[in-house]
Each structure stands twice: as structure tokens, then as C-alpha cells.
């Protein structure tokens, strides 16, 4: 009897893994978009607060420093998601 229950559990486990994979990929795509939108809001606020420098220049510099760029053929920015913190052992 135990042998017959095992294949059923394996099928259920595989089904759960397959079902969980789609939302995970969609979540990763959404996180990248949400991160880009967040960075844009922060850089817009920063550029508005800085005085003595052109607002557009400060916005572009802020986005660049956060590893954001405009892909060719697109009008919006795309930002690289931050990775894990690393230790470089001192200066660069």
C-alpha cells in the first residue's frame, strides 16, 4: 500500500513545483519594475532638492549612480537590481 501512495505524492509535489514556477518568474519581473519606479521617484526628489545645478543633470547622475540606463529603442529607464553586499577587503 505504501508503494502506491508514493507515486501520487510525487505527482502532487511535481505539480506544486510547476505551479509555483510561473508566479516566481512574474514576481522577479515585477520586482525589477517596482525597483526602477522606486529609484526614479527617489532621484526625482533628489534632483528637485538640489540647488545650483540643473535638475535634469542631477536626475541623470542619480540614475546612473544607481546602475540605471535607458535601453536603445525605449524611452524609460531600466535599473539593475542590487546584489548581495560584498567586502572588497579595504580600498579600491
N, C-alpha and C positions, 0 to 999 in steps of 0.2 A: 504494500500500500504506500509506503514512503517513497518508493521509486516513481509512482505515478503522480504524486503531488509535486515533486521536484521540477519536472518539465513545465508544469503550469506556473510555478513561481518564477521560473526563468523567463517565460514568455511575458509575464506581468512586469518583471524587472526591466526587460529589454524595452517593452512598451513605454514604461515610465522614463527611461533614459532618452528615447527618441522624442517623446513629447516635451521633455524639458529642454532639449537642444534648441528648438526654434525660438522660444522666448528668450533664451540666453543670448543668441545672436542679435535679436531685435533690441534687447536691453543694451548690448555693447554699442550698437549704432546710435541709440537714443542717448546714451551717456556721453558719447563724443559730441553730439549736437548740443546737449544741455551744457556741457563744459564750454564749448565755443560761445554759446549765448551768454554764459556767466562771465567769461573773460571779456567779451565785448562790453557788457554793462560796466564792469569794473574799470576798463580802460576809458570808456566814455566819461565816467565820473572823474577819473584822474585827470583827463585832458581838460575837462571843464574847470577843475580846481586850480590847475597850474596857471600862473600869470606870467607874462613876459615872453611867452613862447607861443607860436601858432598852435591852435587847438588840434588841427589836422595832423601836424607833425608829431605832437605829443601822443596822439591816439595811435598813429602808425608805429612809433617807437615802443609804446607799451605793448602792443600786439606782437611785435617782432620779438621782444624780450621774453614773451610767454610762448614762443615757438608756434606762432600763428602766421599763416600766409594765405594769399588768395591763389587758388589753383587756376591755371590758364583756362580761359573759356568760362569762368564763373565770376560772379560779382561779389559773393560773400566770402568770408574768411573760413578757414579750416584750422583747427588747433590740434596739436599733438597732445594726447592725454599724458599727464605726468606719470612717470615710472616710479619705482621704489627709490628711496633715498640711498645714496651711495657715499662711501667715505673714500676720499682721494688721498688720505694719509698726510694731509698738510696743504701747502700751497700748490698752485698750478704751474 
